[in-house]
Amino acid sequence: MNNSQNKADINLLTAAVKDIAIVSYSALSEINAIVKLLLLWLETQEAYRDPETIFRALDNIVYTAQNTIETVGHEAESVGCDDYIDLNTKRRQRAAEEYRNAIKSEKQNKE
């Protein structure tokens, strides 16, 4: 491998790490904010009269986390780091995604 190829590889890795850091920070900040609001909401009586709000907040957390996992995975794969998740984990993630899609579809059909 020549020096220019090494620099190109380093630049690709650096860009991927920056993208992963940005996506992770954004997603974790969003999850943190939702959880803080949810915890405050649970201190009110209204929260227990309207559990749908809690369900939606939790669904949003799951969606944000799953989207972040997929984005980070794609970024890692783009620089050749795609062997960090075992096949069992990939199957579980795929099953979870299929379940979420079915739930969303069911909710849309009700509306």
Backbone as CSV, one residue per row, in Angstrom:
resi,resn,N_x,N_y,N_z,CA_x,CA_y,CA_z,C_x,C_y,C_z
1,MET,0.845,-1.168,0.000,0.000,0.000,0.000,0.893,1.234,0.000
2,ASN,0.599,2.186,-0.879,1.434,3.373,-0.940,0.934,4.440,0.023
3,ASN,1.729,5.475,0.139,1.440,6.530,1.106,0.129,7.253,0.798
4,SER,-0.141,7.502,-0.488,-1.386,8.202,-0.832,-2.611,7.337,-0.532
5,GLN,-2.468,6.009,-0.702,-3.570,5.104,-0.369,-3.815,5.090,1.133
6,ASN,-2.737,5.095,1.923,-2.878,5.154,3.381,-3.601,6.425,3.808
7,LYS,-3.236,7.551,3.199,-3.892,8.819,3.538,-5.369,8.788,3.155
8,ALA,-5.665,8.207,2.001,-7.060,8.102,1.569,-7.856,7.233,2.538
9,ASP,-7.268,6.114,2.961,-7.936,5.237,3.928,-8.153,5.947,5.258
10,ILE,-7.146,6.680,5.693,-7.264,7.421,6.954,-8.357,8.478,6.837
11,ASN,-8.422,9.147,5.696,-9.468,10.157,5.492,-10.860,9.531,5.514
12,LEU,-11.008,8.353,4.890,-12.298,7.655,4.915,-12.683,7.255,6.337
13,LEU,-11.719,6.715,7.071,-11.985,6.318,8.456,-12.338,7.528,9.316
14,THR,-11.593,8.612,9.131,-11.856,9.831,9.895,-13.259,10.353,9.613
15,ALA,-13.639,10.376,8.346,-14.983,10.842,7.978,-16.052,9.940,8.582
16,ALA,-15.836,8.623,8.536,-16.812,7.684,9.104,-16.939,7.872,10.610
17,VAL,-15.816,8.033,11.289,-15.850,8.230,12.744,-16.578,9.530,13.085
18,LYS,-16.314,10.590,12.328,-17.007,11.864,12.570,-18.510,11.706,12.360
19,ASP,-18.893,11.045,11.269,-20.320,10.833,11.006,-20.973,10.015,12.117
20,ILE,-20.293,8.967,12.554,-20.820,8.130,13.638,-20.956,8.946,14.920
21,ALA,-19.966,9.786,15.210,-20.021,10.617,16.413,-21.195,11.592,16.349
22,ILE,-21.394,12.206,15.191,-22.490,13.173,15.034,-23.843,12.484,15.198
23,VAL,-24.021,11.366,14.504,-25.289,10.631,14.571,-25.545,10.143,15.996
24,SER,-24.521,9.596,16.627,-24.672,9.069,17.988,-25.018,10.179,18.972
25,TYR,-24.297,11.286,18.894,-24.555,12.401,19.806,-25.981,12.915,19.631
26,SER,-26.379,13.095,18.392,-27.723,13.597,18.115,-28.790,12.648,18.655
27,ALA,-28.649,11.365,18.355,-29.643,10.378,18.794,-29.680,10.249,20.312
28,LEU,-28.516,10.187,20.926,-28.487,10.039,22.381,-29.028,11.288,23.077
29,SER,-28.775,12.457,22.510,-29.343,13.690,23.069,-30.864,13.677,22.964
30,GLU,-31.370,13.206,21.825,-32.818,13.118,21.632,-33.438,12.131,22.621
31,ILE,-32.833,10.968,22.760,-33.334,9.964,23.707,-33.294,10.517,25.124
32,ASN,-32.208,11.184,25.482,-32.068,11.773,26.805,-33.186,12.780,27.076
33,ALA,-33.474,13.636,26.106,-34.528,14.637,26.279,-35.898,13.980,26.434
34,ILE,-36.167,12.979,25.609,-37.466,12.292,25.686,-37.633,11.621,27.048
35,VAL,-36.592,10.964,27.523,-36.678,10.273,28.816,-36.877,11.273,29.950
36,LYS,-36.162,12.400,29.911,-36.345,13.416,30.952,-37.791,13.918,30.977
37,LEU,-38.338,14.202,29.795,-39.729,14.652,29.729,-40.692,13.566,30.199
38,LEU,-40.409,12.341,29.815,-41.262,11.222,30.216,-41.247,11.039,31.732
39,LEU,-40.078,11.137,32.334,-39.986,11.007,33.791,-40.751,12.132,34.496
40,LEU,-40.651,13.344,33.975,-41.432,14.446,34.551,-42.928,14.207,34.374
41,TRP,-43.307,13.726,33.207,-44.718,13.428,32.906,-45.254,12.380,33.877
42,LEU,-44.428,11.396,34.216,-44.866,10.328,35.118,-45.085,10.814,36.550
43,GLU,-44.641,12.026,36.847,-44.877,12.602,38.165,-46.243,13.282,38.257
44,THR,-46.988,13.259,37.166,-48.314,13.879,37.156,-49.395,12.804,37.079
45,GLN,-50.576,13.151,37.555,-51.700,12.219,37.463,-52.145,12.032,36.022
46,GLU,-51.983,13.067,35.218,-52.402,13.007,33.815,-51.706,11.867,33.073
47,ALA,-50.483,11.577,33.440,-49.731,10.505,32.771,-50.452,9.172,32.886
48,TYR,-51.103,8.962,33.999,-51.757,7.678,34.230,-53.168,7.639,33.637
49,ARG,-53.695,8.813,33.308,-54.973,8.880,32.599,-54.774,8.758,31.095
50,ASP,-53.549,9.062,30.644,-53.261,9.074,29.210,-51.981,8.281,28.917
51,PRO,-52.040,6.954,29.067,-50.834,6.151,28.837,-50.373,6.159,27.376
52,GLU,-51.236,6.574,26.467,-50.856,6.625,25.049,-49.645,7.539,24.838
53,THR,-49.567,8.615,25.601,-48.421,9.518,25.498,-47.136,8.792,25.872
54,ILE,-47.207,7.979,26.902,-46.039,7.202,27.323,-45.659,6.209,26.235
55,PHE,-46.644,5.537,25.678,-46.369,4.559,24.623,-45.701,5.223,23.425
56,ARG,-46.197,6.394,23.058,-45.619,7.100,21.906,-44.191,7.546,22.186
57,ALA,-43.937,8.003,23.394,-42.578,8.412,23.753,-41.630,7.217,23.699
58,LEU,-42.072,6.095,24.244,-41.237,4.893,24.214,-41.025,4.404,22.785
59,ASP,-42.054,4.474,21.973,-41.934,4.087,20.571,-40.926,4.978,19.851
60,ASN,-40.941,6.266,20.177,-39.989,7.193,19.578,-38.562,6.860,19.998
61,ILE,-38.381,6.479,21.245,-37.055,6.085,21.728,-36.568,4.860,20.966
62,VAL,-37.431,3.875,20.824,-37.064,2.657,20.089,-36.713,2.995,18.644
63,TYR,-37.530,3.825,18.012,-37.278,4.205,16.620,-35.931,4.921,16.488
64,THR,-35.672,5.873,17.378,-34.419,6.621,17.328,-33.227,5.702,17.544
65,ALA,-33.338,4.812,18.512,-32.239,3.880,18.783,-31.996,2.955,17.593
66,GLN,-33.056,2.395,17.035,-32.905,1.477,15.902,-32.336,2.197,14.684
67,ASN,-32.819,3.387,14.423,-32.318,4.171,13.301,-30.830,4.476,13.483
68,THR,-30.439,4.777,14.704,-29.036,5.055,14.997,-28.187,3.808,14.808
69,ILE,-28.668,2.680,15.272,-27.945,1.417,15.086,-27.717,1.157,13.607
70,GLU,-28.759,1.346,12.809,-28.636,1.096,11.375,-27.683,2.080,10.709
71,THR,-27.780,3.350,11.074,-26.913,4.366,10.478,-25.458,4.125,10.840
72,VAL,-25.205,3.850,12.105,-23.835,3.564,12.537,-23.324,2.311,11.836
73,GLY,-24.173,1.307,11.707,-23.786,0.082,11.009,-23.416,0.339,9.561
74,HIS,-24.216,1.154,8.881,-23.920,1.474,7.478,-22.607,2.243,7.358
75,GLU,-22.391,3.183,8.270,-21.135,3.939,8.247,-19.943,3.015,8.482
76,ALA,-20.083,2.116,9.443,-18.992,1.174,9.725,-18.742,0.265,8.527
77,GLU,-19.818,-0.217,7.923,-19.674,-1.080,6.748,-19.008,-0.349,5.591
78,SER,-19.262,0.951,5.469,-18.698,1.718,4.352,-17.177,1.793,4.405
79,VAL,-16.603,1.545,5.575,-15.140,1.540,5.696,-14.614,0.147,6.041
80,GLY,-15.439,-0.866,5.787,-14.985,-2.246,5.934,-15.103,-2.847,7.318
81,CYS,-15.829,-2.210,8.203,-15.997,-2.731,9.566,-17.404,-3.295,9.720
82,ASP,-17.645,-4.445,9.104,-18.995,-5.005,9.139,-19.073,-6.348,9.849
83,ASP,-18.035,-6.716,10.542,-18.034,-8.017,11.209,-18.188,-7.906,12.720
84,TYR,-18.665,-6.770,13.205,-18.783,-6.555,14.639,-20.104,-7.051,15.212
85,ILE,-21.053,-7.406,14.355,-22.342,-7.918,14.824,-22.481,-9.363,14.371
86,ASP,-22.757,-10.253,15.311,-22.897,-11.663,14.952,-24.242,-11.920,14.272
87,LEU,-24.361,-13.066,13.648,-25.567,-13.400,12.887,-26.816,-13.463,13.754
88,ASN,-26.684,-13.968,14.982,-27.845,-14.031,15.880,-28.376,-12.632,16.182
89,THR,-27.467,-11.708,16.420,-27.874,-10.331,16.683,-28.558,-9.734,15.464
90,LYS,-28.014,-9.985,14.285,-28.627,-9.478,13.054,-30.034,-10.038,12.875
91,ARG,-30.231,-11.313,13.179,-31.563,-11.910,13.067,-32.535,-11.265,14.054
92,ARG,-32.080,-11.034,15.277,-32.938,-10.387,16.279,-33.290,-8.964,15.852
93,GLN,-32.310,-8.251,15.316,-32.572,-6.889,14.857,-33.572,-6.879,13.707
94,ARG,-33.428,-7.822,12.790,-34.343,-7.912,11.653,-35.762,-8.229,12.143
95,ALA,-35.879,-9.150,13.099,-37.194,-9.505,13.651,-37.820,-8.301,14.361
96,ALA,-37.011,-7.560,15.101,-37.518,-6.371,15.791,-37.988,-5.321,14.793
97,GLU,-37.240,-5.137,13.726,-37.620,-4.172,12.694,-38.925,-4.585,12.016
98,GLU,-39.062,-5.868,11.716,-40.298,-6.366,11.105,-41.486,-6.155,12.038
99,TYR,-41.280,-6.372,13.329,-42.341,-6.161,14.312,-42.745,-4.686,14.352
100,ARG,-41.753,-3.797,14.416,-42.047,-2.363,14.453,-42.804,-1.924,13.204
101,ASN,-42.391,-2.433,12.062,-43.085,-2.087,10.819,-44.534,-2.574,10.842
102,ALA,-44.763,-3.760,11.386,-46.124,-4.297,11.489,-46.975,-3.431,12.417
103,ILE,-46.408,-2.996,13.534,-47.125,-2.138,14.484,-47.474,-0.806,13.827
104,LYS,-46.514,-0.216,13.122,-46.772,1.061,12.445,-47.872,0.900,11.407
105,SER,-47.811,-0.176,10.674,-48.817,-0.439,9.648,-50.192,-0.609,10.284
106,GLU,-50.228,-1.314,11.402,-51.491,-1.529,12.121,-52.061,-0.205,12.619
107,LYS,-51.198,0.664,13.152,-51.643,1.970,13.640,-52.180,2.818,12.494
108,GLN,-51.504,2.776,11.358,-51.941,3.563,10.205,-53.280,3.066,9.683
109,ASN,-53.498,1.774,9.725,-54.767,1.211,9.261,-55.928,1.621,10.167
110,LYS,-55.650,1.818,11.462,-56.689,2.227,12.410,-57.080,3.683,12.212
111,GLU,-56.139,4.493,11.737,-56.392,5.939,11.585,-57.081,6.232,10.335
